[in-house]
Amino acid sequence: MQALSQLGTGQHAVIAAIEAEESLFHRLSALGFRVGKPLSIMRRANFNGPLHVRLGTTDVILRSNEASHIRIQAL
């Protein structure tokens, strides 16, 4: 498993696990990040900036630090 922050632009994956403290876990869950949910990286900002992630029909901007807590399996 790799971290979401390592996924390349345009690649697709499925969430395998969320390894975060409780407050971040609940925030990510509220945004739609759940185990088994497919996602893709739409864009990456320069210099380790935020990621534009698409979860189904929902677009979310996520910090790289937060994305590093989400484990994925690439498709």
DSSP file (Angstrom, degrees, kcal/mol; ACC not computed):
  #  RESIDUE AA STRUCTURE BP1 BP2  ACC     N-H-->O    O-->H-N    N-H-->O    O-->H-N    TCO  KAPPA ALPHA  PHI   PSI    X-CA   Y-CA   Z-CA
    1    1 A M              0   0    0      0, 0.0     2,-0.3     0, 0.0    72,-0.2   0.000 360.0 360.0 360.0 144.3    0.0    0.0    0.0
    2    2 A Q  E     -A   72   0A   0     70,-1.7    70,-3.2     2,-0.0     2,-0.2  -0.803 360.0 -96.7-122.0 167.2    1.1    3.5   -0.7
    3    3 A A  E >   -A   71   0A   0     -2,-0.3     3,-1.8    68,-0.2     4,-0.4  -0.539  27.4-122.7 -81.9 149.1    0.0    6.9    0.6
    4    4 A L  G >  S+     0   0    0     66,-2.6     3,-1.5    63,-1.0    64,-0.2   0.834 111.1  66.8 -57.4 -33.7   -2.4    9.0   -1.4
    5    5 A S  G 3  S+     0   0    0     62,-0.6    -1,-0.3     1,-0.3    63,-0.1   0.680  97.9  54.1 -64.1 -16.4    0.2   11.8   -1.5
    6    6 A Q  G <  S+     0   0    0     -3,-1.8    -1,-0.3    61,-0.2    -2,-0.2   0.525  82.4 109.1 -94.2  -8.4    2.4    9.5   -3.7
    7    7 A L    <   -     0   0    0     -3,-1.5     2,-0.1    -4,-0.4     3,-0.1  -0.467  69.0-123.2 -72.1 139.1   -0.3    8.9   -6.4
    8    8 A G    >   -     0   0    0     -2,-0.2     3,-1.9     1,-0.1    33,-0.4  -0.384  33.9 -82.5 -82.2 160.0    0.4   10.6   -9.7
    9    9 A T  T 3  S+     0   0    0      1,-0.3    33,-0.2    -2,-0.1    -1,-0.1  -0.372 116.3  16.4 -60.3 132.5   -1.9   13.0  -11.5
   10   10 A G  T 3  S+     0   0    0     31,-3.2    -1,-0.3     1,-0.3     2,-0.2   0.333  96.1 127.2  85.6  -7.0   -4.5   11.2  -13.5
   11   11 A Q    <   -     0   0    0     -3,-1.9    30,-1.5    30,-0.1     2,-0.3  -0.524  49.3-141.6 -84.5 153.1   -4.0    7.9  -11.7
   12   12 A H  E     +B   40   0A   0     28,-0.2    63,-2.3    -2,-0.2     2,-0.3  -0.843  26.3 159.8-113.8 149.7   -6.9    6.1  -10.1
   13   13 A A  E     -BC  39  74A   0     26,-2.4    26,-2.7    -2,-0.3     2,-0.4  -0.940  33.1-120.2-155.9 173.8   -6.9    4.1   -6.8
   14   14 A V  E     -BC  38  73A   0     59,-2.1    59,-2.3    -2,-0.3     2,-0.4  -0.978  35.3-109.8-123.7 139.1   -9.1    2.7   -4.0
   15   15 A I  E     + C   0  72A   0     22,-2.0    21,-3.2    -2,-0.4    57,-0.3  -0.546  35.8 175.2 -70.4 124.6   -8.8    3.7   -0.4
   16   16 A A  E     -     0   0A   0     55,-2.9     2,-0.3     1,-0.4    56,-0.2   0.758  62.4 -13.6 -99.6 -33.2   -7.4    0.8    1.6
   17   17 A A  E     - C   0  71A   0     54,-1.7    54,-2.8    17,-0.1     2,-0.5  -0.980  48.4-138.1-164.8 155.1   -7.0    2.4    5.1
   18   18 A I  E     - C   0  70A   0     -2,-0.3     2,-0.9    52,-0.2    52,-0.2  -0.959  18.6-173.9-122.5 111.3   -7.0    5.8    6.9
   19   19 A E        +     0   0    0     50,-3.0     2,-0.3    -2,-0.5    -2,-0.0  -0.738  37.6 119.9-108.0  82.2   -4.3    5.9    9.4
   20   20 A A        -     0   0    0     -2,-0.9    -2,-0.1     1,-0.0    46,-0.0  -0.924  67.6 -86.2-141.0 161.7   -4.9    9.2   11.2
   21   21 A E     >  -     0   0    0     -2,-0.3     4,-2.8     1,-0.1     3,-0.2  -0.253  54.9 -97.2 -64.7 162.8   -5.7   10.6   14.7
   22   22 A E  H  > S+     0   0    0      1,-0.2     4,-2.4     2,-0.2     5,-0.2   0.853 120.3  50.1 -56.1 -44.4   -9.3   10.6   15.6
   23   23 A S  H  > S+     0   0    0      1,-0.2     4,-1.8     2,-0.2    -1,-0.2   0.918 115.4  42.8 -64.7 -42.8  -10.1   14.3   14.7
   24   24 A L  H  > S+     0   0    0     -3,-0.2     4,-2.8     2,-0.2     5,-0.2   0.894 111.7  55.7 -68.6 -39.5   -8.5   14.0   11.3
   25   25 A F  H  X S+     0   0    0     -4,-2.8     4,-2.3     1,-0.2    -2,-0.2   0.922 109.8  45.6 -57.2 -45.6  -10.1   10.6   10.7
   26   26 A H  H  X S+     0   0    0     -4,-2.4     4,-2.2     2,-0.2    -1,-0.2   0.874 112.4  51.1 -67.7 -37.1  -13.6   12.2   11.4
   27   27 A R  H  X S+     0   0    0     -4,-1.8     4,-1.4    -5,-0.2    -2,-0.2   0.933 112.0  46.3 -65.0 -45.5  -12.9   15.2    9.2
   28   28 A L  H  X>S+     0   0    0     -4,-2.8     5,-2.6     1,-0.2     4,-0.5   0.891 111.6  52.1 -64.0 -39.5  -11.8   13.0    6.3
   29   29 A S  H ><5S+     0   0    0     -4,-2.3     3,-1.1    -5,-0.2    -1,-0.2   0.897 107.3  52.5 -62.7 -40.2  -14.8   10.7    6.7
   30   30 A A  H 3<5S+     0   0    0     -4,-2.2    -1,-0.2     1,-0.3    -2,-0.2   0.810 106.4  54.0 -65.6 -29.3  -17.1   13.8    6.6
   31   31 A L  H 3<5S-     0   0    0     -4,-1.4    -1,-0.3    -5,-0.1    -2,-0.2   0.570 128.6 -97.9 -80.9  -8.8  -15.4   14.8    3.3
   32   32 A G  T <<5S+     0   0    0     -3,-1.1     2,-0.9    -4,-0.5    -3,-0.2   0.462  75.1 142.4 108.6   3.5  -16.2   11.3    1.9
   33   33 A F      < +     0   0    0     -5,-2.6     2,-0.3    -6,-0.1    -1,-0.3  -0.690  24.4 152.5 -80.7 107.4  -12.9    9.5    2.4
   34   34 A R    >   -     0   0    0     -2,-0.9     3,-2.0    -3,-0.1   -19,-0.3  -0.972  52.3 -88.7-136.4 150.4  -14.0    5.9    3.3
   35   35 A V  T 3  S+     0   0    0     -2,-0.3   -19,-0.2     1,-0.3    37,-0.1  -0.317 113.5  22.6 -58.2 134.0  -12.3    2.5    2.9
   36   36 A G  T 3  S+     0   0    0    -21,-3.2    -1,-0.3     1,-0.3   -20,-0.1   0.295  89.8 129.4  92.5  -8.8  -13.2    1.0   -0.4
   37   37 A K    <   -     0   0    0     -3,-2.0   -22,-2.0   -22,-0.1    -1,-0.3  -0.655  55.9-129.1 -84.4 130.8  -14.1    4.3   -2.1
   38   38 A P  E     +B   14   0A   0      0, 0.0    18,-0.4     0, 0.0     2,-0.3  -0.466  34.7 167.7 -76.3 150.2  -12.5    4.9   -5.5
   39   39 A L  E     -B   13   0A   0    -26,-2.7   -26,-2.4    16,-0.2     2,-0.3  -0.949  18.8-156.7-151.4 169.3  -10.7    8.2   -6.1
   40   40 A S  E     -BD  12  54A   0     14,-1.6    14,-2.9    -2,-0.3     2,-0.6  -0.988  24.5-116.6-149.4 154.8   -8.3    9.9   -8.6
   41   41 A I  E     + D   0  53A   0    -30,-1.5   -31,-3.2   -33,-0.4    12,-0.2  -0.840  27.7 178.2 -93.1 121.2   -5.8   12.8   -8.5
   42   42 A M  E     -     0   0A   0     10,-3.3     2,-0.3    -2,-0.6    -1,-0.2   0.875  64.7  -7.4 -88.7 -44.7   -7.0   15.6  -10.8
   43   43 A R  E     - D   0  52A   0      9,-1.1     9,-2.8   -34,-0.1     2,-0.4  -0.982  54.2-148.4-150.9 157.9   -4.2   18.1  -10.1
   44   44 A R  E     - D   0  51A   0     -2,-0.3     7,-0.2     7,-0.2     2,-0.2  -0.997  20.2-131.9-128.3 135.2   -1.2   18.8   -7.9
   45   45 A A     >  -     0   0    0      5,-2.2     4,-0.8    -2,-0.4     3,-0.3  -0.527  35.6 -99.0 -79.5 154.5    0.0   22.2   -6.8
   46   46 A N  T  4 S+     0   0    0      1,-0.2     3,-0.5    -2,-0.2    -1,-0.1  -0.229  98.4  28.9 -68.0 160.7    3.8   22.9   -7.1
   47   47 A F  T  4 S-     0   0    0      1,-0.2    -1,-0.2     2,-0.1    -2,-0.0   0.882 136.5 -53.8  57.3  47.3    6.2   22.7   -4.2
   48   48 A N  T  4 S+     0   0    0     -3,-0.3    16,-0.4     1,-0.1    -1,-0.2   0.823  97.7 153.9  60.5  34.2    4.4   20.0   -2.2
   49   49 A G     <  -     0   0    0     -4,-0.8    -1,-0.1    -3,-0.5    -4,-0.1   0.018  47.9 -50.1 -80.0-168.1    1.1   22.0   -2.2
   50   50 A P        -     0   0    0      0, 0.0    -5,-2.2     0, 0.0     2,-0.4  -0.148  50.5-127.7 -68.2 160.9   -2.4   20.7   -2.0
   51   51 A L  E     -DE  44  62A   0     11,-3.3    11,-2.8    -7,-0.2     2,-0.8  -0.867   6.7-138.3-108.5 140.8   -3.9   17.9   -4.1
   52   52 A H  E     -DE  43  61A   0     -9,-2.8   -10,-3.3    -2,-0.4    -9,-1.1  -0.896  32.2-173.5 -97.3 108.0   -7.2   18.1   -6.1
   53   53 A V  E     -DE  41  60A   0      7,-3.3     7,-3.1    -2,-0.8     2,-0.6  -0.861  16.5-150.9-110.1 136.1   -8.8   14.8   -5.4
   54   54 A R  E     -DE  40  59A   0    -14,-2.9   -14,-1.6    -2,-0.4     2,-0.6  -0.937   9.9-174.4-108.3 121.4  -12.0   13.5   -7.1
   55   55 A L  E >   - E   0  58A   0      3,-3.3     3,-2.3    -2,-0.6     2,-0.6  -0.905  67.7 -58.1-112.1  98.5  -14.1   11.0   -5.0
   56   56 A G  T 3  S-     0   0    0     -2,-0.6   -16,-0.0   -18,-0.4   -17,-0.0  -0.544 122.5 -18.5  65.4-113.6  -16.9    9.8   -7.3
   57   57 A T  T 3  S+     0   0    0     -2,-0.6     2,-0.4    -3,-0.1    -1,-0.3   0.312 121.1  94.9-104.8   6.4  -18.6   13.1   -8.3
   58   58 A T  E <   -E   55   0A   0     -3,-2.3    -3,-3.3   -26,-0.1     2,-0.4  -0.844  59.9-153.3-103.8 132.8  -17.1   15.2   -5.4
   59   59 A D  E     -E   54   0A   0     -2,-0.4     2,-0.4    -5,-0.2    -5,-0.2  -0.892  15.6-177.6-104.7 134.4  -14.0   17.2   -5.7
   60   60 A V  E     -E   53   0A   0     -7,-3.1    -7,-3.3    -2,-0.4     2,-0.6  -0.990  22.3-143.1-132.2 137.8  -11.9   17.9   -2.6
   61   61 A I  E     -E   52   0A   0     -2,-0.4     2,-0.4    -9,-0.2    -9,-0.2  -0.909  30.2-176.4 -98.4 125.2   -8.7   19.9   -2.1
   62   62 A L  E     -E   51   0A   0    -11,-2.8   -11,-3.3    -2,-0.6     2,-0.0  -0.970  26.6-117.1-130.2 135.5   -6.5   18.1    0.4
   63   63 A R     >  -     0   0    0     -2,-0.4     4,-2.4   -13,-0.2     5,-0.2  -0.374  26.6-122.5 -65.6 148.1   -3.1   19.1    2.0
   64   64 A S  H  > S+     0   0    0    -16,-0.4     4,-1.5     1,-0.2   -59,-0.2   0.871 112.8  56.7 -59.8 -37.3   -0.3   16.7    1.2
   65   65 A N  H  4 S+     0   0    0      1,-0.2     4,-0.3     2,-0.2    -1,-0.2   0.907 109.7  44.1 -62.1 -42.4    0.2   16.1    4.9
   66   66 A E  H >4 S+     0   0    0      1,-0.2     3,-1.5     2,-0.2     4,-0.3   0.886 110.1  56.1 -69.1 -38.6   -3.4   14.9    5.3
   67   67 A A  H >< S+     0   0    0     -4,-2.4     3,-1.4     1,-0.3   -63,-1.0   0.782  95.2  67.1 -64.4 -26.6   -3.1   12.8    2.1
   68   68 A S  T 3< S+     0   0    0     -4,-1.5    -1,-0.3     1,-0.3    -2,-0.2   0.672  94.1  59.0 -69.9 -14.8   -0.1   11.0    3.5
   69   69 A H  T <  S+     0   0    0     -3,-1.5   -50,-3.0    -4,-0.3     2,-0.6   0.537  89.6  84.6 -87.8  -8.1   -2.4    9.5    6.2
   70   70 A I  E <   - C   0  18A   0     -3,-1.4   -66,-2.6    -4,-0.3     2,-0.4  -0.867  68.2-154.4-101.1 119.2   -4.6    7.8    3.5
   71   71 A R  E     -AC   3  17A   0    -54,-2.8   -55,-2.9    -2,-0.6   -54,-1.7  -0.759  18.8-176.5 -93.9 136.7   -3.4    4.4    2.3
   72   72 A I  E     -AC   2  15A   0    -70,-3.2   -70,-1.7    -2,-0.4     2,-0.5  -0.842  28.4-138.8-130.9 163.9   -4.5    3.4   -1.2
   73   73 A Q  E     - C   0  14A   0    -59,-2.3   -59,-2.1    -2,-0.3    -2,-0.0  -0.989  32.3-130.4-121.3 118.1   -4.2    0.6   -3.7
   74   74 A A  E       C   0  13A   0     -2,-0.5   -61,-0.3   -61,-0.2   -63,-0.0  -0.319 360.0 360.0 -67.7 149.2   -3.6    1.8   -7.2
   75   75 A L              0   0    0    -63,-2.3   -62,-0.2    -2,-0.0    -1,-0.1   0.389 360.0 360.0 -97.4 360.0   -5.9    0.4  -10.0
